[in-house]
Every structure is written in structure tokens, then in C-alpha cells.
Amino acid sequence: MAMLRHIRRRAPTWMNESQRRLSRNWEQFRIIRFPPGFYTREPDGECMVMMDADLAGCISSATKGRLDDRRSKILHSRIARLGEILPLIRDDENATNYFTVLHETAILAAEVDGGRHA
């Protein structure tokens, strides 16, 4: 019996590991400075400040629990839109790094949230 308890503690589900990765990525992302040139730059007509705020809100919520339908829709639509925009900002290394990390963290948040709905 003691062995069984030991195994259960040491063998987290994929969901727990994904949640840990999401929390780790989110904490690492939060220390990256928003690229100054993107307060006013709007690639393909997209306000990057709002992109950042929308995704950050969804990611933060996903680290705390299941997203409601509205946040889930926002998360998925903003992930897709940011994926379209990333190639357009390759001329700015800092912005590319910032928004790539944001995009990857948002994708992970969607995966974690999707696992909660399953």
C-alpha cells in the first residue's frame, strides 16, 4: 500500500505537467518588457496592446482554472490572429521574441483548458 501511494504521488497526469509548464511559461513571460515600438505600431491594422491584453487576460485566467466560453473563444481567435501577424513583425527582434513567447504560452493555455473540458 505504501508503494502504491508513492507511485501515485510521483506519476502526475499529463494535465498536471501541462499546468506546471503553463505556470512556468507565464511567469517567465511576465518579466519580458512589452516592445516599446508596438504601443503605436499596428501590423495589418491590429492593435498589439489589445492583442497583448486579451491574451494575457486569458492566459492568467487559464492558470487559475477553466475558462468560460467567452474567454475560450477570445483565446482561440487571438491565437490564430497572432499567428498571422508574427511573420509581419520579423523586422523587430524584441517584438518577435515577445509575441512569439506570448503566442506559445497562449497555445499552451488553450491546450490546458481543452484538457479541462475533456
PyMOL commands that set and color helices and strands:
alter all, ss='L'
color gray80, all
select helices_A, chain A and resi 2-10+14-30+36-38+43-45+48-64+69-89+93-117
alter helices_A, ss='H'
color red, helices_A
deselect
rebuild
show_as cartoon
